[in-house]
Amino acid sequence: MKLTAIIEREGDGYVALCPELDIASQGDSIKEARDNLREALELFFECAPAEEIQRRLHNEVYITQVEVAVG
């Protein structure tokens, strides 16, 4: 299954978020944050009941940019 990973710098590390399931992880590098997110997702799918997966899974997630006027 392919899922989205949004990774952003936070302090000295990185936070990785999967918006389809609202599951996050972190790491000291982008690669570590991504790998830790993958592990968290795999554990979720391994342990969560089917109803929980279905309830949390958002099948349509769109990543885009928005232009806004400032000041």
PDB file with one MODEL, atoms N, CA, C and O in Angstrom:
MODEL        1
ATOM      1  N   MET A   1       0.846  -1.167   0.000  1.00  0.00           N
ATOM      2  CA  MET A   1       0.000   0.000   0.000  1.00  0.00           C
ATOM      3  C   MET A   1       0.894   1.234   0.000  1.00  0.00           C
ATOM      4  O   MET A   1       1.864   1.301   0.755  1.00  0.00           O
ATOM      5  N   LYS A   2       0.573   2.201  -0.839  1.00  0.00           N
ATOM      6  CA  LYS A   2       1.312   3.460  -0.858  1.00  0.00           C
ATOM      7  C   LYS A   2       0.530   4.508  -0.091  1.00  0.00           C
ATOM      8  O   LYS A   2      -0.661   4.715  -0.327  1.00  0.00           O
ATOM      9  N   LEU A   3       1.224   5.173   0.839  1.00  0.00           N
ATOM     10  CA  LEU A   3       0.626   6.217   1.654  1.00  0.00           C
ATOM     11  C   LEU A   3       1.494   7.473   1.555  1.00  0.00           C
ATOM     12  O   LEU A   3       2.644   7.407   1.121  1.00  0.00           O
ATOM     13  N   THR A   4       0.945   8.595   1.951  1.00  0.00           N
ATOM     14  CA  THR A   4       1.643   9.873   1.892  1.00  0.00           C
ATOM     15  C   THR A   4       2.463  10.086   3.155  1.00  0.00           C
ATOM     16  O   THR A   4       2.017   9.757   4.254  1.00  0.00           O
ATOM     17  N   ALA A   5       3.657  10.634   2.998  1.00  0.00           N
ATOM     18  CA  ALA A   5       4.486  11.029   4.130  1.00  0.00           C
ATOM     19  C   ALA A   5       4.830  12.507   3.965  1.00  0.00           C
ATOM     20  O   ALA A   5       5.469  12.897   2.988  1.00  0.00           O
ATOM     21  N   ILE A   6       4.405  13.318   4.916  1.00  0.00           N
ATOM     22  CA  ILE A   6       4.757  14.731   4.939  1.00  0.00           C
ATOM     23  C   ILE A   6       5.815  14.879   6.022  1.00  0.00           C
ATOM     24  O   ILE A   6       5.578  14.552   7.185  1.00  0.00           O
ATOM     25  N   ILE A   7       6.978  15.372   5.634  1.00  0.00           N
ATOM     26  CA  ILE A   7       8.093  15.468   6.573  1.00  0.00           C
ATOM     27  C   ILE A   7       8.505  16.933   6.680  1.00  0.00           C
ATOM     28  O   ILE A   7       8.711  17.618   5.678  1.00  0.00           O
ATOM     29  N   GLU A   8       8.620  17.389   7.927  1.00  0.00           N
ATOM     30  CA  GLU A   8       9.066  18.768   8.133  1.00  0.00           C
ATOM     31  C   GLU A   8      10.052  18.834   9.286  1.00  0.00           C
ATOM     32  O   GLU A   8      10.028  18.024  10.212  1.00  0.00           O
ATOM     33  N   ARG A   9      10.914  19.827   9.191  1.00  0.00           N
ATOM     34  CA  ARG A   9      11.897  20.032  10.247  1.00  0.00           C
ATOM     35  C   ARG A   9      11.186  20.581  11.477  1.00  0.00           C
ATOM     36  O   ARG A   9      10.310  21.441  11.386  1.00  0.00           O
ATOM     37  N   GLU A  10      11.592  20.057  12.627  1.00  0.00           N
ATOM     38  CA  GLU A  10      11.066  20.551  13.897  1.00  0.00           C
ATOM     39  C   GLU A  10      12.209  20.545  14.903  1.00  0.00           C
ATOM     40  O   GLU A  10      12.648  19.484  15.347  1.00  0.00           O
ATOM     41  N   GLY A  11      12.683  21.721  15.255  1.00  0.00           N
ATOM     42  CA  GLY A  11      13.829  21.808  16.156  1.00  0.00           C
ATOM     43  C   GLY A  11      15.055  21.199  15.514  1.00  0.00           C
ATOM     44  O   GLY A  11      15.431  21.570  14.402  1.00  0.00           O
ATOM     45  N   ASP A  12      15.686  20.254  16.219  1.00  0.00           N
ATOM     46  CA  ASP A  12      16.890  19.595  15.713  1.00  0.00           C
ATOM     47  C   ASP A  12      16.598  18.341  14.900  1.00  0.00           C
ATOM     48  O   ASP A  12      17.520  17.693  14.404  1.00  0.00           O
ATOM     49  N   GLY A  13      15.318  17.994  14.760  1.00  0.00           N
ATOM     50  CA  GLY A  13      14.978  16.762  14.048  1.00  0.00           C
ATOM     51  C   GLY A  13      13.899  16.979  13.017  1.00  0.00           C
ATOM     52  O   GLY A  13      13.672  18.097  12.554  1.00  0.00           O
ATOM     53  N   TYR A  14      13.237  15.893  12.664  1.00  0.00           N
ATOM     54  CA  TYR A  14      12.199  15.901  11.642  1.00  0.00           C
ATOM     55  C   TYR A  14      10.977  15.130  12.140  1.00  0.00           C
ATOM     56  O   TYR A  14      11.098  14.137  12.856  1.00  0.00           O
ATOM     57  N   VAL A  15       9.816  15.606  11.748  1.00  0.00           N
ATOM     58  CA  VAL A  15       8.565  14.938  12.067  1.00  0.00           C
ATOM     59  C   VAL A  15       7.950  14.470  10.754  1.00  0.00           C
ATOM     60  O   VAL A  15       7.883  15.231   9.788  1.00  0.00           O
ATOM     61  N   ALA A  16       7.505  13.228  10.718  1.00  0.00           N
ATOM     62  CA  ALA A  16       6.874  12.647   9.535  1.00  0.00           C
ATOM     63  C   ALA A  16       5.425  12.318   9.873  1.00  0.00           C
ATOM     64  O   ALA A  16       5.144  11.696  10.897  1.00  0.00           O
ATOM     65  N   LEU A  17       4.508  12.738   9.004  1.00  0.00           N
ATOM     66  CA  LEU A  17       3.075  12.527   9.222  1.00  0.00           C
ATOM     67  C   LEU A  17       2.472  11.812   8.025  1.00  0.00           C
ATOM     68  O   LEU A  17       2.761  12.150   6.876  1.00  0.00           O
ATOM     69  N   CYS A  18       1.638  10.829   8.300  1.00  0.00           N
ATOM     70  CA  CYS A  18       0.834  10.174   7.273  1.00  0.00           C
ATOM     71  C   CYS A  18      -0.584  10.723   7.420  1.00  0.00           C
ATOM     72  O   CYS A  18      -1.294  10.330   8.346  1.00  0.00           O
ATOM     73  N   PRO A  19      -1.017  11.630   6.521  1.00  0.00           N
ATOM     74  CA  PRO A  19      -2.337  12.235   6.678  1.00  0.00           C
ATOM     75  C   PRO A  19      -3.492  11.269   6.437  1.00  0.00           C
ATOM     76  O   PRO A  19      -4.591  11.498   6.941  1.00  0.00           O
ATOM     77  N   GLU A  20      -3.275  10.209   5.689  1.00  0.00           N
ATOM     78  CA  GLU A  20      -4.348   9.251   5.447  1.00  0.00           C
ATOM     79  C   GLU A  20      -4.827   8.583   6.727  1.00  0.00           C
ATOM     80  O   GLU A  20      -5.999   8.224   6.843  1.00  0.00           O
ATOM     81  N   LEU A  21      -3.916   8.414   7.696  1.00  0.00           N
ATOM     82  CA  LEU A  21      -4.256   7.721   8.945  1.00  0.00           C
ATOM     83  C   LEU A  21      -4.019   8.582  10.181  1.00  0.00           C
ATOM     84  O   LEU A  21      -4.318   8.163  11.299  1.00  0.00           O
ATOM     85  N   ASP A  22      -3.485   9.779   9.982  1.00  0.00           N
ATOM     86  CA  ASP A  22      -3.152  10.673  11.086  1.00  0.00           C
ATOM     87  C   ASP A  22      -2.210   9.992  12.073  1.00  0.00           C
ATOM     88  O   ASP A  22      -2.433  10.003  13.284  1.00  0.00           O
ATOM     89  N   ILE A  23      -1.150   9.399  11.523  1.00  0.00           N
ATOM     90  CA  ILE A  23      -0.117   8.741  12.321  1.00  0.00           C
ATOM     91  C   ILE A  23       1.186   9.474  12.047  1.00  0.00           C
ATOM     92  O   ILE A  23       1.500   9.791  10.900  1.00  0.00           O
ATOM     93  N   ALA A  24       1.942   9.742  13.102  1.00  0.00           N
ATOM     94  CA  ALA A  24       3.191  10.488  12.962  1.00  0.00           C
ATOM     95  C   ALA A  24       4.325   9.775  13.672  1.00  0.00           C
ATOM     96  O   ALA A  24       4.112   8.932  14.543  1.00  0.00           O
ATOM     97  N   SER A  25       5.536  10.137  13.274  1.00  0.00           N
ATOM     98  CA  SER A  25       6.737   9.660  13.941  1.00  0.00           C
ATOM     99  C   SER A  25       7.790  10.741  13.781  1.00  0.00           C
ATOM    100  O   SER A  25       7.514  11.805  13.227  1.00  0.00           O
ATOM    101  N   GLN A  26       8.991  10.471  14.261  1.00  0.00           N
ATOM    102  CA  GLN A  26      10.048  11.475  14.183  1.00  0.00           C
ATOM    103  C   GLN A  26      11.395  10.803  14.024  1.00  0.00           C
ATOM    104  O   GLN A  26      11.518   9.587  14.167  1.00  0.00           O
ATOM    105  N   GLY A  27      12.404  11.607  13.727  1.00  0.00           N
ATOM    106  CA  GLY A  27      13.758  11.095  13.606  1.00  0.00           C
ATOM    107  C   GLY A  27      14.749  12.235  13.525  1.00  0.00           C
ATOM    108  O   GLY A  27      14.370  13.398  13.383  1.00  0.00           O
ATOM    109  N   ASP A  28      16.027  11.891  13.618  1.00  0.00           N
ATOM    110  CA  ASP A  28      17.089  12.897  13.561  1.00  0.00           C
ATOM    111  C   ASP A  28      17.392  13.346  12.136  1.00  0.00           C
ATOM    112  O   ASP A  28      18.006  14.395  11.940  1.00  0.00           O
ATOM    113  N   SER A  29      16.971  12.568  11.135  1.00  0.00           N
ATOM    114  CA  SER A  29      17.172  12.916   9.727  1.00  0.00           C
ATOM    115  C   SER A  29      15.866  12.647   8.978  1.00  0.00           C
ATOM    116  O   SER A  29      14.953  12.017   9.512  1.00  0.00           O
ATOM    117  N   ILE A  30      15.789  13.123   7.757  1.00  0.00           N
ATOM    118  CA  ILE A  30      14.603  12.860   6.936  1.00  0.00           C
ATOM    119  C   ILE A  30      14.433  11.359   6.750  1.00  0.00           C
ATOM    120  O   ILE A  30      13.329  10.832   6.888  1.00  0.00           O
ATOM    121  N   LYS A  31      15.534  10.670   6.434  1.00  0.00           N
ATOM    122  CA  LYS A  31      15.461   9.220   6.223  1.00  0.00           C
ATOM    123  C   LYS A  31      14.992   8.503   7.487  1.00  0.00           C
ATOM    124  O   LYS A  31      14.155   7.603   7.417  1.00  0.00           O
ATOM    125  N   GLU A  32      15.526   8.898   8.639  1.00  0.00           N
ATOM    126  CA  GLU A  32      15.137   8.244   9.888  1.00  0.00           C
ATOM    127  C   GLU A  32      13.661   8.505  10.216  1.00  0.00           C
ATOM    128  O   GLU A  32      12.949   7.604  10.660  1.00  0.00           O
ATOM    129  N   ALA A  33      13.212   9.740   9.995  1.00  0.00           N
ATOM    130  CA  ALA A  33      11.798  10.054  10.244  1.00  0.00           C
ATOM    131  C   ALA A  33      10.904   9.232   9.318  1.00  0.00           C
ATOM    132  O   ALA A  33       9.877   8.712   9.754  1.00  0.00           O
ATOM    133  N   ARG A  34      11.280   9.112   8.057  1.00  0.00           N
ATOM    134  CA  ARG A  34      10.497   8.319   7.095  1.00  0.00           C
ATOM    135  C   ARG A  34      10.494   6.842   7.484  1.00  0.00           C
ATOM    136  O   ARG A  34       9.448   6.194   7.462  1.00  0.00           O
ATOM    137  N   ASP A  35      11.656   6.314   7.837  1.00  0.00           N
ATOM    138  CA  ASP A  35      11.744   4.904   8.242  1.00  0.00           C
ATOM    139  C   ASP A  35      10.925   4.646   9.511  1.00  0.00           C
ATOM    140  O   ASP A  35      10.255   3.619   9.622  1.00  0.00           O
ATOM    141  N   ASN A  36      10.979   5.573  10.462  1.00  0.00           N
ATOM    142  CA  ASN A  36      10.210   5.412  11.705  1.00  0.00           C
ATOM    143  C   ASN A  36       8.713   5.504  11.437  1.00  0.00           C
ATOM    144  O   ASN A  36       7.922   4.804  12.069  1.00  0.00           O
ATOM    145  N   LEU A  37       8.322   6.367  10.499  1.00  0.00           N
ATOM    146  CA  LEU A  37       6.904   6.444  10.125  1.00  0.00           C
ATOM    147  C   LEU A  37       6.459   5.133   9.487  1.00  0.00           C
ATOM    148  O   LEU A  37       5.383   4.622   9.801  1.00  0.00           O
ATOM    149  N   ARG A  38       7.281   4.585   8.593  1.00  0.00           N
ATOM    150  CA  ARG A  38       6.951   3.302   7.965  1.00  0.00           C
ATOM    151  C   ARG A  38       6.752   2.224   9.026  1.00  0.00           C
ATOM    152  O   ARG A  38       5.806   1.440   8.948  1.00  0.00           O
ATOM    153  N   GLU A  39       7.642   2.186  10.018  1.00  0.00           N
ATOM    154  CA  GLU A  39       7.530   1.202  11.096  1.00  0.00           C
ATOM    155  C   GLU A  39       6.244   1.407  11.901  1.00  0.00           C
ATOM    156  O   GLU A  39       5.555   0.441  12.230  1.00  0.00           O
ATOM    157  N   ALA A  40       5.922   2.667  12.216  1.00  0.00           N
ATOM    158  CA  ALA A  40       4.692   2.959  12.969  1.00  0.00           C
ATOM    159  C   ALA A  40       3.457   2.534  12.175  1.00  0.00           C
ATOM    160  O   ALA A  40       2.509   1.991  12.743  1.00  0.00           O
ATOM    161  N   LEU A  41       3.466   2.776  10.881  1.00  0.00           N
ATOM    162  CA  LEU A  41       2.332   2.382  10.036  1.00  0.00           C
ATOM    163  C   LEU A  41       2.203   0.862   9.963  1.00  0.00           C
ATOM    164  O   LEU A  41       1.102   0.319  10.058  1.00  0.00           O
ATOM    165  N   GLU A  42       3.332   0.184   9.794  1.00  0.00           N
ATOM    166  CA  GLU A  42       3.296  -1.285   9.734  1.00  0.00           C
ATOM    167  C   GLU A  42       2.766  -1.868  11.043  1.00  0.00           C
ATOM    168  O   GLU A  42       1.984  -2.819  11.029  1.00  0.00           O
ATOM    169  N   LEU A  43       3.190  -1.300  12.176  1.00  0.00           N
ATOM    170  CA  LEU A  43       2.684  -1.769  13.474  1.00  0.00           C
ATOM    171  C   LEU A  43       1.194  -1.492  13.612  1.00  0.00           C
ATOM    172  O   LEU A  43       0.455  -2.321  14.141  1.00  0.00           O
ATOM    173  N   PHE A  44       0.747  -0.327  13.137  1.00  0.00           N
ATOM    174  CA  PHE A  44      -0.674  -0.007  13.182  1.00  0.00           C
ATOM    175  C   PHE A  44      -1.470  -1.042  12.404  1.00  0.00           C
ATOM    176  O   PHE A  44      -2.454  -1.575  12.917  1.00  0.00           O
ATOM    177  N   PHE A  45      -1.059  -1.335  11.170  1.00  0.00           N
ATOM    178  CA  PHE A  45      -1.789  -2.309  10.350  1.00  0.00           C
ATOM    179  C   PHE A  45      -1.731  -3.713  10.939  1.00  0.00           C
ATOM    180  O   PHE A  45      -2.661  -4.503  10.777  1.00  0.00           O
ATOM    181  N   GLU A  46      -0.638  -4.016  11.619  1.00  0.00           N
ATOM    182  CA  GLU A  46      -0.475  -5.334  12.247  1.00  0.00           C
ATOM    183  C   GLU A  46      -1.382  -5.497  13.467  1.00  0.00           C
ATOM    184  O   GLU A  46      -1.904  -6.584  13.712  1.00  0.00           O
ATOM    185  N   CYS A  47      -1.569  -4.420  14.230  1.00  0.00           N
ATOM    186  CA  CYS A  47      -2.259  -4.519  15.524  1.00  0.00           C
ATOM    187  C   CYS A  47      -3.702  -4.014  15.534  1.00  0.00           C
ATOM    188  O   CYS A  47      -4.512  -4.486  16.332  1.00  0.00           O
ATOM    189  N   ALA A  48      -4.028  -3.077  14.674  1.00  0.00           N
ATOM    190  CA  ALA A  48      -5.351  -2.446  14.728  1.00  0.00           C
ATOM    191  C   ALA A  48      -6.423  -3.361  14.152  1.00  0.00           C
ATOM    192  O   ALA A  48      -6.184  -4.048  13.159  1.00  0.00           O
ATOM    193  N   PRO A  49      -7.590  -3.375  14.761  1.00  0.00           N
ATOM    194  CA  PRO A  49      -8.702  -4.137  14.184  1.00  0.00           C
ATOM    195  C   PRO A  49      -9.152  -3.489  12.867  1.00  0.00           C
ATOM    196  O   PRO A  49      -8.958  -2.292  12.655  1.00  0.00           O
ATOM    197  N   ALA A  50      -9.744  -4.281  12.008  1.00  0.00           N
ATOM    198  CA  ALA A  50     -10.182  -3.810  10.685  1.00  0.00           C
ATOM    199  C   ALA A  50     -11.098  -2.604  10.791  1.00  0.00           C
ATOM    200  O   ALA A  50     -11.040  -1.711   9.946  1.00  0.00           O
ATOM    201  N   GLU A  51     -11.939  -2.561  11.809  1.00  0.00           N
ATOM    202  CA  GLU A  51     -12.864  -1.434  11.973  1.00  0.00           C
ATOM    203  C   GLU A  51     -12.110  -0.135  12.246  1.00  0.00           C
ATOM    204  O   GLU A  51     -12.490   0.924  11.747  1.00  0.00           O
ATOM    205  N   GLU A  52     -11.051  -0.217  13.033  1.00  0.00           N
ATOM    206  CA  GLU A  52     -10.234   0.960  13.343  1.00  0.00           C
ATOM    207  C   GLU A  52      -9.514   1.456  12.091  1.00  0.00           C
ATOM    208  O   GLU A  52      -9.446   2.660  11.843  1.00  0.00           O
ATOM    209  N   ILE A  53      -8.986   0.537  11.317  1.00  0.00           N
ATOM    210  CA  ILE A  53      -8.317   0.915  10.072  1.00  0.00           C
ATOM    211  C   ILE A  53      -9.312   1.611   9.150  1.00  0.00           C
ATOM    212  O   ILE A  53      -9.014   2.675   8.606  1.00  0.00           O
ATOM    213  N   GLN A  54     -10.466   1.032   8.974  1.00  0.00           N
ATOM    214  CA  GLN A  54     -11.488   1.594   8.098  1.00  0.00           C
ATOM    215  C   GLN A  54     -11.951   2.968   8.584  1.00  0.00           C
ATOM    216  O   GLN A  54     -12.177   3.868   7.775  1.00  0.00           O
ATOM    217  N   ARG A  55     -12.091   3.129   9.882  1.00  0.00           N
ATOM    218  CA  ARG A  55     -12.559   4.398  10.454  1.00  0.00           C
ATOM    219  C   ARG A  55     -11.546   5.522  10.243  1.00  0.00           C
ATOM    220  O   ARG A  55     -11.919   6.666   9.982  1.00  0.00           O
ATOM    221  N   ARG A  56     -10.269   5.186  10.358  1.00  0.00           N
ATOM    222  CA  ARG A  56      -9.221   6.212  10.283  1.00  0.00           C
ATOM    223  C   ARG A  56      -8.727   6.492   8.877  1.00  0.00           C
ATOM    224  O   ARG A  56      -8.202   7.574   8.614  1.00  0.00           O
ATOM    225  N   LEU A  57      -8.882   5.550   7.976  1.00  0.00           N
ATOM    226  CA  LEU A  57      -8.284   5.671   6.644  1.00  0.00           C
ATOM    227  C   LEU A  57      -9.039   6.673   5.774  1.00  0.00           C
ATOM    228  O   LEU A  57     -10.221   6.493   5.484  1.00  0.00           O
ATOM    229  N   HIS A  58      -8.347   7.718   5.368  1.00  0.00           N
ATOM    230  CA  HIS A  58      -8.881   8.704   4.432  1.00  0.00           C
ATOM    231  C   HIS A  58      -8.352   8.343   3.045  1.00  0.00           C
ATOM    232  O   HIS A  58      -7.153   8.460   2.790  1.00  0.00           O
ATOM    233  N   ASN A  59      -9.231   7.908   2.155  1.00  0.00           N
ATOM    234  CA  ASN A  59      -8.800   7.442   0.838  1.00  0.00           C
ATOM    235  C   ASN A  59      -8.389   8.559  -0.103  1.00  0.00           C
ATOM    236  O   ASN A  59      -7.604   8.329  -1.023  1.00  0.00           O
ATOM    237  N   GLU A  60      -8.896   9.752   0.106  1.00  0.00           N
ATOM    238  CA  GLU A  60      -8.551  10.860  -0.779  1.00  0.00           C
ATOM    239  C   GLU A  60      -7.848  11.956   0.021  1.00  0.00           C
ATOM    240  O   GLU A  60      -8.468  12.650   0.826  1.00  0.00           O
ATOM    241  N   VAL A  61      -6.557  12.096  -0.213  1.00  0.00           N
ATOM    242  CA  VAL A  61      -5.755  13.137   0.410  1.00  0.00           C
ATOM    243  C   VAL A  61      -5.066  13.887  -0.719  1.00  0.00           C
ATOM    244  O   VAL A  61      -4.441  13.282  -1.590  1.00  0.00           O
ATOM    245  N   TYR A  62      -5.185  15.201  -0.697  1.00  0.00           N
ATOM    246  CA  TYR A  62      -4.583  16.026  -1.748  1.00  0.00           C
ATOM    247  C   TYR A  62      -3.545  16.942  -1.132  1.00  0.00           C
ATOM    248  O   TYR A  62      -3.822  17.643  -0.159  1.00  0.00           O
ATOM    249  N   ILE A  63      -2.365  16.936  -1.693  1.00  0.00           N
ATOM    250  CA  ILE A  63      -1.297  17.820  -1.260  1.00  0.00           C
ATOM    251  C   ILE A  63      -1.122  18.868  -2.354  1.00  0.00           C
ATOM    252  O   ILE A  63      -0.869  18.537  -3.512  1.00  0.00           O
ATOM    253  N   THR A  64      -1.257  20.124  -1.975  1.00  0.00           N
ATOM    254  CA  THR A  64      -1.136  21.213  -2.932  1.00  0.00           C
ATOM    255  C   THR A  64      -0.612  22.443  -2.216  1.00  0.00           C
ATOM    256  O   THR A  64      -0.466  22.439  -0.994  1.00  0.00           O
ATOM    257  N   GLN A  65      -0.326  23.494  -2.969  1.00  0.00           N
ATOM    258  CA  GLN A  65       0.097  24.744  -2.377  1.00  0.00           C
ATOM    259  C   GLN A  65      -1.010  25.776  -2.574  1.00  0.00           C
ATOM    260  O   GLN A  65      -1.762  25.731  -3.547  1.00  0.00           O
ATOM    261  N   VAL A  66      -1.086  26.694  -1.637  1.00  0.00           N
ATOM    262  CA  VAL A  66      -2.077  27.754  -1.681  1.00  0.00           C
ATOM    263  C   VAL A  66      -1.354  29.082  -1.590  1.00  0.00           C
ATOM    264  O   VAL A  66      -0.502  29.266  -0.721  1.00  0.00           O
ATOM    265  N   GLU A  67      -1.679  30.002  -2.466  1.00  0.00           N
ATOM    266  CA  GLU A  67      -1.091  31.330  -2.431  1.00  0.00           C
ATOM    267  C   GLU A  67      -1.994  32.264  -1.642  1.00  0.00           C
ATOM    268  O   GLU A  67      -3.195  32.341  -1.900  1.00  0.00           O
ATOM    269  N   VAL A  68      -1.406  32.981  -0.667  1.00  0.00           N
ATOM    270  CA  VAL A  68      -2.196  33.910   0.154  1.00  0.00           C
ATOM    271  C   VAL A  68      -1.524  35.276   0.172  1.00  0.00           C
ATOM    272  O   VAL A  68      -0.304  35.385   0.052  1.00  0.00           O
ATOM    273  N   ALA A  69      -2.334  36.309   0.323  1.00  0.00           N
ATOM    274  CA  ALA A  69      -1.816  37.656   0.470  1.00  0.00           C
ATOM    275  C   ALA A  69      -1.387  37.872   1.919  1.00  0.00           C
ATOM    276  O   ALA A  69      -2.108  37.488   2.840  1.00  0.00           O
ATOM    277  N   VAL A  70      -0.234  38.474   2.125  1.00  0.00           N
ATOM    278  CA  VAL A  70       0.284  38.735   3.466  1.00  0.00           C
ATOM    279  C   VAL A  70       0.529  40.230   3.606  1.00  0.00           C
ATOM    280  O   VAL A  70       1.181  40.856   2.770  1.00  0.00           O
ATOM    281  N   GLY A  71      -0.013  40.782   4.687  1.00  0.00           N
ATOM    282  CA  GLY A  71       0.219  42.162   5.057  1.00  0.00           C
ATOM    283  C   GLY A  71      -0.288  43.119   4.084  1.00  0.00           C
ATOM    284  O   GLY A  71      -0.154  44.327   4.278  1.00  0.00           O
TER     285      GLY A  71
ENDMDL
END
